[in-house]
């Protein structure tokens, strides 16, 4: 079986078992680069049964040394290749799963970037794009992923029940986010008097192109942070981190934060339980 053909079938399988569109897109991008690398190396099309562990190791080394992929990015590649080769074994395209002997990429544990509520307000005030300003404000107050936010439809926002329904979030799971009074009011005003007239069902839309993009949001956040003189990189995902950090700092249960973020495991949510030097100082001083 040609690698390209096998990957095409596996991606179709992922769609059939209802893996999220974002996961399929991410895996597809990793697979395309893997195929390109192998075909360039061997100067021909590649068969799955001919791929060796050394091929995978060489590719990961190429990503590290030439493409300068960080450990987290290389780990994503390994996580995409593992299920494909497992599927290939099940389909009897190969007789041995080479990924079983490929080591996991060690990802260094580090503190997540986050902003305080005051810093978020300063950042939002500096954004020179009204819709991105609203979206950034909204992300911090809901903890939505940027993809979830930009794919939100009018029907997903229920003003009567004061809740937002996230359809097929990460892991293809639905969840409900209650709207605070301030979020309800701000979204209602936007929908009634600020949202451009359009046939689009998306909630957040631009007058010119219709759809707001992730790149636009992150670029506007980047420029606003720079204008504040911050060296810390700020993205839409940092606002999600900040949402969780501020909830936990305000003594919200980590289980409740887990549900709001849409995490399947508390272990994932626990990385948002930040500590800072002031909190650590208070902790040690509790012992007399």
C-alpha positions, -999 to 999 in steps of 0.1 A, spaced: 0 0 0 13 34 -10 18 57 20 -2 85 4 -31 61 -3 -30 46 31 -31 80 48 -60 90 26 -80 60 37 -70 65 74 -82 102 73 -115 90 58 -117 65 87 -111 93 112 -140 113 97 -163 82 98 -156 76 135 -163 113 141 -130 125 152 -131 163 154 -125 183 122 -96 201 140 -79 168 148 -83 155 112 -69 188 99 -39 187 122 -31 150 115 -34 157 77 -9 185 79 16 163 97 11 134 73 16 156 42 50 168 56 60 132 64 51 120 29 70 149 14 101 142 35 102 105 26 95 110 -11 122 136 -13 147 114 6 140 83 -16 132 102 -48 101 81 -54 67 72 -39 69 53 -7 51 21 4 40 18 40 56 -16 45 90 -2 34 91 25 61 115 17 90 120 30 125 151 47 112 130 66 87 109 79 115 139 87 137 155 105 108 124 125 102 121 136 138 158 146 138 151 166 106 123 184 123 145 192 153 177 202 135 166 216 102 130 228 108 137 238 145 106 222 158 102 225 195 97 193 216 60 199 219 56 202 181 76 170 175 55 152 201 24 162 181 40 145 151 47 113 170 11 113 184 -2 116 148 20 88 134 12 63 162 -25 58 154 -18 56 116 7 28 120 -16 10 144 -44 13 118 -20 0 91 -12 -31 112 -50 -37 117 -55 -34 79 -25 -58 74 -6 -33 53 24 -40 76 34 -70 97 51 -49 125 42 -16 141 75 3 140 61 31 162 61 7 191 99 11 193 99 49 186 106 68 219 82 95 231 94 130 228 102 144 262 84 177 266 98 200 293 72 210 319 69 247 321 46 272 336 17 283 313 16 319 302 -13 338 318 -25 373 324 -43 388 354 -77 403 350 -62 438 352 -36 429 325 -64 415 302 -83 447 305 -52 467 296 -46 445 266 -82 446 253 -81 484 255 -51 485 233 -66 464 205 -73 486 175 -100 463 159 -135 465 174 -144 429 167 -111 414 178 -115 436 209 -148 420 216 -136 385 208 -106 388 231 -128 401 259 -152 372 253 -124 345 252 -111 356 286 -146 354 301 -155 320 287 -123 301 283 -132 290 248 -106 278 223 -101 302 195 -115 277 170 -146 272 191 -151 309 193 -147 316 156 -170 286 147 -197 297 171 -231 302 154 -260 324 163 -280 293 172 -253 282 196 -259 313 218 -291 309 238 -300 342 254 -332 328 270 -312 301 288 -282 323 292 -258 296 279 -235 289 250 -233 254 234 -200 243 220 -207 218 192 -180 192 186 -152 208 205 -118 192 209 -123 154 209 -156 160 191 -173 166 224 -202 190 231 -203 211 262 -224 240 277 -209 272 290 -231 294 312 -230 331 303 -222 356 330 -244 387 332 -217 408 316 -212 383 287 -249 380 281 -253 418 280 -223 424 258 -232 396 233 -268 408 231 -257 444 223 -234 431 196 -260 409 180 -287 436 181 -268 467 170 -232 459 160 -231 426 140 -231 433 102 -262 422 83 -252 389 67 -266 355 55 -238 339 75 -249 319 106 -215 326 123 -219 347 155 -187 368 151 -184 381 115 -166 409 97 -184 433 73 -157 429 47 -148 392 44 -175 376 67 -153 353 87 -128 364 113 -96 344 112 -74 331 139 -44 349 123 -62 382 126 -70 377 162 -35 366 172 -18 394 152 -40 421 169 -32 406 203 5 406 194 5 442 184 -15 453 214 10 436 237 39 452 219 22 486 223 20 480 260 57 473 261 53 436 270 79 411 260 56 381 270 40 367 238 2 369 240 -21 348 218 -58 338 220 -47 306 238 -30 327 265 -65 342 272 -78 307 277 -49 300 301 -58 333 319 -94 324 322 -86 291 340 -58 307 362 -81 335 374 -109 311 382 -86 289 402 -71 319 419 -106 330 429 -111 295 446 -132 280 419 -130 242 421 -106 226 396 -134 201 387 -156 230 377 -128 246 357 -123 212 340 -159 211 328 -158 247 315 -126 241 296 -139 208 282 -110 187 294 -115 149 297 -89 146 325 -82 165 357 -45 159 350 -48 182 320 -66 209 339 -42 208 368 -14 224 348 -35 256 350 -32 257 388 -4 283 387 15 295 417 35 327 419 62 338 444 38 358 465 16 327 469 46 305 478 57 331 503 23 330 520 24 292 520 57 288 538 47 315 563 18 294 574 43 273 594 54 291 625 
